Amino acid sequence: RTAFFYGAEEHVNELAVKRVSVEFPKLKIVGRVNGFVDPETVALPAIQKAGAEILMVALGQPKQELFMVRHK
């Protein structure tokens, strides 16, 4: 399985990826972008390019739900 992490502050995003990598060593992290970039010009192209099977989104409510509905 492959995963992409989108959201949170840069240091929190980085820490989450490190922790998940330790907890789930078979999961391949194919990319990550913090939640303080432009979603349309930075995050979405990075997510699409990575082609991950799992997308972890941490933008806070309701922003993350709105993002997921718009871009499913």
Secondary structure, DSSP 8 states (H G I E B T S, - for coil): -EEEEEES-HHHHHHHHHHHHHH-TTSEEEEEE-TTS-IIIIIHHHHHHHT-SEEEEES-TTHHHHHHHHH-
